Amino acid sequence: MKGMPLRLIASLLMLAVLAGCASTQPLRDNAPGTRPVAGSDEDQLWYAMERAEQELQRSPLLVRDEALNAYVRDVACKAAADHCTDLRVYVMDVPEFNASMAPNGTMLVWTGTLLRMHDEAELAFVLGHETGHFTAQHSLRQWRRIKDTTSFLSVFQVLAFGGGAANAALLGGLAGHATLFKFSRDMEREADQTGVEALLREGYDPRAGVALWTRMLAEEKARPYQKRMVLFSTHPPSDERLADIRSAAEARGNPAGDLGRARFLAATRPFLPRWLSADLAQRRYASSILLIENLLVDAPGDDRGLLTYQLGEVYRRRAGPGDPAKAAAYYAEAVTLPGTPAAAWREHGYAMQEAGQTMAARTALERYLSLAPDAEDRALVQRSLQQTEGSR
């Protein structure tokens, strides 16, 4: 805990004391624009969260693109309705699916979440769900149930980031608090209902949550031997949970509504190459394949080349039995599609070279250099071209 301010240590110790007696304090009326009563356990919890938020604002993981932040905040405000003024929304450059909302109204949305969304309605459902936890004060309810030393140590570790003990995995107390406050199924059901109600109120398709959760559940099941998705450490992945979300949507009659797909794509697609590369770097190949295949189902034409190339990259890097051939096939397809990156021509050229198709390899590599004249690997590619020249 080196470098932690004494004031923060004092507040944490106060939290430990309050944990044993907080259950006697009633929940306040969490009306828009209100704050906890001074000196209450909730006030102390907010204090720790606010200190963590100050550190978060200096984090290198904070996405500072004004347009993207404005868009995500706009959707969050639609989902939060009257509680919009209580929100501070931060987009974090983390390649995982997760969104959370701290007890003091600080909302975090990770870029891995935006990558997996197909439209604005799905984003509104997730942010509406998180707002539901906030308005119902679920974090405070769970906090008041923490009384044992082990749990307090978890709190201390989570909140310590606010004093300078940086931990990228936790992203500070604000993101890490969700790991502590694991919500009950009843709380999750209540938050899901809030998310569905937000969709209906704003004219979105109420079935958006069903579509999203179906994909996320499938992606989680594609990781049987890997660390589970961060979201599911607090939002249990289950067919029962999916059924609850579906029931909440069907109870409203499933009226057709807006998906906001064009708005969502306009705001997020400039970041698609970066987010895909970051996801691939996690080496969760099975879930990456599923993610990209899901995106390809309804991808606009200009995205298909990039997504197909990224599928080739997944298979090339995994390098399992039959994967090189699959990678070569996807590269060959990618170079025929709009929106394909220059790198697809390079990888296609290398695959053709490996297959002994010298002329096709040379054509592809030359095309790569023409599209990326300042490429850092230009000398290496030229050497490969010289090899194809010698084999003609």
N, C-alpha and C positions, 0 to 999 in steps of 0.2 A: 504493500500500500504506500510505497514511497511517494512523497510529494503530495499526499492527500491533505487538504486544508483541515485545520482543527474544527472549524465550524461544521464541515460535512461529517467528520467523525462524531461530533456531538449530536448532530441530527440523527445519525444512524443509531447511536446508542439510545436516543429518545424513542426512536421507532421500536427498538427492541423492548423497551419498557411498556410502550403503549400497546404492543401486540398482545400482552397478557390481559389488558383490561378494556380493549377497544370494543369488544362485543356488546358492551352495555350502552354504547353510543348509537343513537338512531341515525338512519340515513337522512341526509338533508334533501330538500326539494331541489333536484338538479335542473333548475330552470335555466334557459339560455342566458349567458352573460353573468352567471353567479359564480362565486368562489366558496371554498370551504370556510367554516367558522374558524377564526384565529385560535390557535392552540389546540385544535382538535387533531385526532390521529390522521384524518384526511388532509388537513393543512400541512402536517409534517411530511406526508407522502408526496404531496404536491411540491413541497420545497425541494425534496431530493430529486424529483423528476425535473424541476426547473433548472437545477444545477447541472444535471446531465444534459439537458437541452442546450445549455450554454456551450458545453464542450462539443456537442454534436454540430453546432453551427460552424465550428472550425475543423471539422473532420475532412480529410482528403477524400472520403467516400461520398461526400455530399455532392449531388449533381446540381450544378449551378446554371444550367441552361434555362434562361428566363421563359422561353416559350413553352417548354415541356412542363416546368413547374406551374406555370399559369394554367395550363390545360388540366393537369391532375388536380390542382386546387379547385378549379371550376367544377369538375365532376364530383369532388368530395363535398363541395358546398351544396350541390344539387341533392346529394344523398343525405346530407346532414340537416337540410332545411333550416329551421330556426337556430340550430346550433352551429351554423356556419361561422359565426363570429367567435366561437370558442376554439376553432381549429387553427393549428399551425401545421402545414403540410410540408414534409421533406421527402424528396426522392433520393434514395440512396443507391449508389452504384454497386450492387451486390447481386450476383447471378443466381439467386435463389427465389423461389416463390414464397413471398411473405408480405404481409401488411399487418400493422399493429397500431393501436392507439393507446397512449399512456393515460393514466388517470387525470392528468392535467390538460388534456386536449391536444397533445402533440401526436400527430399521425405520421407514421413512416410507411413509405411504399417503396419496395425494392424493385430494381430494374428487371430482375428475373420474373417478377409478377407481370410487369407490362409486356414482356416478351411473350408470355403465355396467353395473354388476352387476345380475343378475336374481335372484340368490339367494345364500344363505350358502355353498353348495357351491362356487360360482364364486370367491367371495372366499377360501375356504380353499385352493383350488387356487393362486391367485396368491401368497398368503402362504406356502404350502408350497413353492412354487417359489423364492421369495426365501430362505427358510430353507435350502433345498438349496444355494444359492450360499454361504451362510454356513458350513454344516457341512462342506462340501467345500473350504472356504478358497479359493474361486475368485478372489476379489479379491486375496488375497496371491499366488497363483500368477501372476496377471497383473501385479501390481506388480513382481514379480521379473524380469519380462521387459522392464521399462522401463529403458532405458539411455541413450537419446539426449536431447539438450538440449531438443528440441521437446517431447518427452513430459514432461520434467521441468517445463517452463514451464506445461504444462497442469495438472500436479499443483499447482504453486505457485498458479495462478489459482483452482483448485478449493478448495484448503485455506485460501486467504487469507481467506475469509469468517469463519473461526474467529477472526481477529484484528480483526474489525470492518469489513472491506471488503465490506459487504453487497451482495449481488447476488440479486435476487428470482428471476432466471431460473435460477440455480444452486441456490437454497435452501441455500446453504452447502456445505461440504465433504461433508456426509453425503448430500445428494441429488446433488451434482455428481460425487461419486466414481464413480457409475455411468457417467457420460459418459466417464470415463477408462478404467475397467476394462471394456472391451468384451469380452464373453465369446465364446468359440469355440462352434461348433455342438455339439461334444461336451459342453462345459460346460452349454450350454442343454438338451441332451437329458438330461443327468444331473439337472439341477434340475427339469425337467419330470417325470421319473420320481419324484423325491422328492415333487413336488406330487400326483401321482396316488396314490402310496402313502399320503400323508396323508389323502386322500379315503377310501380303502378302510379305513384304520385307524380313522377316526372315523365310519364308517358313511354317508358321503356317496356320492352317485352319481359314479362315477369318470369319467363322460363330461362332467362339468361343464366341464372345461378345453377340451374340443373345442367345445362350444357357445359359450363365451366367445371363444376365439381365432378362431373363424369370423367372429363379428361384428366383432372388432377388426381383422381382416385386411380385411374389406369396408370398414370405416370409413377405414382407412389408404388404400385404393385410391380412395376418394372424394375424396382430397386430392392429385390429381396435380400441381397447380401451387402448392401451399401447403407450408409447413414440415411435415415429417413429425411424427407423434406422438412425444412424448418417449420413451415406452416403447420404440419401435422404433429409437431411436438405439443401443440396446444389445441389444435382442431382435429380431433381423432378422425382418421380416414376409415370410413366404414360404409357398407352398403346401406346400413340403417340410417346413417346421417344423410346419405343421398336421397333416401326415401322420404325423410323429413322435409328436405328442401323441395322435392317434387310435390309433396302434399301441400306445402305452403303455397306453391305457385298454382296448383290445380284448384285450391280452395277459392282462388280469386277468379276462376273461370277461364284462365289462360287466354285473355284477350290479346289480339295481335298488337304489337307495339313497336316503337322505334328501337333499332339496335345501335344507331349512331356510329356505324362502321366507317363511313367516309371521314368523319371527324377524328375518330380514333387513329385511323391509318395516317392521316395527314400530320398528326401530332407525334406519332411514334416511329414511323418508318425511316426517318433520317438516322435513327439509332440502331436499326435492325442489324446491320453488319457487325457492329461492335458487340451488341448483346448476344448474338449467335456465337461469336468467337469466344466470348467470356464463358458462355455455357459449355462449349466444347472443351475449354481448358480445364473444366472440373473433372473430365475423364469419366463421366457417368454415361457411357456410350448407349446403353439400352434406352435410358430415358431420353437422351438427346435425339435418338432416332424417332422415338414416339412423338416427341415435341415437334420436330420438323415435319414429320408426316402429317400431324394434325394441322399445322400451319398451311401445308400445301393443299389441304382439302378445299379451302375457299380463298386461297391466296390470289391477289390481283396479278395480272399478267407480268407486271414489272418486277414482282418479287420472286417469280418462279425460277429464274435463272440462279439467283443467289441461294435460294433454299435448296435447289437441287445440287448445286456445287457443295453446299455445307453437308448434305447427306454423303456425298463422296468423301468429304474430309473425315466424317465420323468413321466410315468404314476403313479408310486408309490408316487412320491413327489407331483404331482398334486392332487391325491386322490379325484377325482371327482366321480360321479356315474359311476360304471362299471370299473373304473380305476384299482382297486386292482386286478381284474380278468385279465385284459389286461397285467398288470405288471407281474403277475404270469406266464402267457403264454409266454411272451417274455423271462423271466428268464429260463423257461424250454427249450425253443428253443436255447437260448444262450449257455447253457452248452453242447449242441451237436455240436457246431460249432468250427472251429479252431480260435485261437486268442482270445478266451474268457478270461477275467481276473478272477483271483481267487474269487473276490467279487461276481461274478455271482453265484458261488456255494453257497455262504453264503445266498444270497437273495433267491435263489431257495429253500434252506433248510428252511428258515423262512416261505416262501409261502406254502411249503408242510406241515409244522408244523401247520400253520393256517388252512389248509384244512383238518387236522386230519390224514394226511398220515405219520404216525410216522416213519416207516422204511425208506421211501424215504427221509424224513427230516434228519434223522440221517446219512444216507449215504452221503447226500449233504454237511452237516456241517462237517463231518469228512474229506471229500474231500477238503473242504476249508482250514481246518487247516493243511492238508498235503501240500497244495500248498503255504500256507502263514504261516509257522511255527512261525514267529516273529510278527504276526499281533498284532496291539495294542488292538484289541477287543477280543483277544484270551480267556480271562477269561469269558467274556460274552457269547461267543459261547460255551465254555465248560459247562457253566451253562445251556444253552439251551439243550445241549446234555444230561445232567443229567435229565432234565425234560422229554426228550423223553425216557430215560431209565426207568424212573418211571412209564411211561404210557404204557409200553409194556405188 
